[in-house]
Amino acid sequence: MLKNSLKISNFAILVSLLNFLLYHLPFFKFVFKNVDYKSLSGIILIASLVVVMLVANYFVFYLLTFLSRYIGKTLIILTFIINSIAVYFILTYGVIIDESMIGNIFNTNYEESSSFFSIKLLLFILILGILPSIYIARIKILKATTKKFLVRSSLSLLFLIILAFANASNWLWIDKNSKTLGGLAMPWSYSVNIPLYFIHKNQENQKEILLPEAKIKDNEKSIFVLVIGESARRENFSLYGYTKNTNPLLSKIENVHSFKANSCATYTTAGVKCILEHVNSNKLYEILPNYLYRNNVEVIWRSTNWGQPPLHIKNYLDKDALRTTCEGENCQYDEILLNGLKEQILASDKNKILVVLHTSTSHGPTYSKKYPSKFEVFKPVCNSVELGKCSQEELINAYDNTIVYTDYLLASVINDLKDLKDYHSTLLFVSDHGESLGEKNLYMHGVPMSIAPKEQYEIPFIVWTSDNYRQLKPNDMLSQNHVFHSVLNFLSIESPIYNEQMNIFK
């Protein structure tokens, strides 16, 4: 029978044991998968990780409750509830709670986060979070003397140090897998990575590093439409040889060229930043829209998404602003990005125009809600946010329908550009990253690039030019950074930072 009052040390042991048993199935599934658990060294490593987990958490929980029983207990309860949510997402979507995933969480808006809601999530929070928290809240913690605290804390730390050196032969393996291990250990995954995320955010340049002045070389009327895709992976585009016809319209349009490309990252904020900057870096260089706007180019940004670096332009329209002038079912989907676009372009008095359409078409887990019903050409589809509950066929069908809808959107933009006969125009579609659809039991995206599967970084890079106005170089593989320099070239922008090798046009 569970006691209602415990000494601090016994309370810390109990909480550490509960934390270990309730939240570390993914951690040890990874360990057993990547260690020879039948060998002596494998058994020693696994046993050491178990002991380290128990002792390290014991030390932290003991310290918290000794410093303040009330605050310590409150923090532990909060930890258990967060742990339950974290484990749900790890088990359901195969994510790893590293620093980049923390960035994803803080850059997610309500609409996106609400799409993850499910009964299973509530059950995880109730059973793994709230129920143990109720018991923890009811326990009366008995005081301990400072002497006992110092002795037990010192012994815990000494034991961890000795155990670490005893496992010196396994340091290489631990170092190699440190990101994954750290992202699956509770509560260390988020309690360490949240501060790291904000430290690195504060270390970033608070102000953009301005690029050198640019100059427009001619007066030819030119439009460059950059469509930034969301979670569009290359292998599901029939333009790249996919067996299902997911590009029925683009495949029939002349002057459409498809190139292979890899993304810089597996999450939106980093992927979009890479598309818009002249070089892949951790610095906050002036991004393409800001740079061109500052140098007298008309810049139009329309978005149903988020996660882009700070924009300093006049014509920015998000989903809410676009809906004020849109009527009908199509206004609920990414087709809203095209509403009034041609008229907005014609209203410009500039000869050089950059249009950026930032879509959200293939973002999970609610793939089947990302397109109008008439685009549900592949059936049956997955309608659950718990992607593991769907069959592989249902999940891929729902995702493939988002690619069919993307095909329609791109073809519609091209048809609008064809009507603007006074302009030379081009369309470039590139995705921010790819997407996992159950391969290796992974879903969606966000796995660190060092261990990410190809599905999360192999992306489409599709280009159309009006009347074959510009020829394209025969590139085998492109990057997201090719966008910046290709836009400068097409719009005849002369700049000291222009890199001809990163330009796709002849």
Secondary structure, 3 states (H helix, E strand, C coil): CCCCEEEHHHHHHHHHHHHHHHHCHHHHHHHHHHCCCCCHHHHHHHHHHHHHHHHHHHHHHHHHHHHCHHHHHHHHHHHHHHHHHHHHHHHHHCCCCCHHHHHHHHCCCHHHHHCCCCHHHHHHHHHHHHHHHHHHHHCEEECCCHHHHHHHHHHHHHHHHHHHHHCHHHHHHHHHCHHHHHHHCCCHHHHHHHHHHHHHHHHCCCCCECCCCCEECCCCCEEEEEEEECCCCHHHCHHHCCCCCCCCCHHHCCCEEEEEEECCCCCHHHHHHHHHCCCCCCCCECCHHHHHHHCCCEEEEEECCCCCCCCCCCEEECHHHHHCCCCCHHHHCHHHHHCCHHHHHHCCCCCEEEEEEECCCCCCCCHHHCCCHHHCCCCCCCCCCCHHHCCHHHHHHHHHHHHHHHHHHHHHHHHHHHHCCCCEEEEEEEECCCCEECHHHCEECCCCCCCCCHHHCEEEEEEEEHHHCCCECCCCEEECCHHHHHHHHHCCEECCCCCHHHCCEC
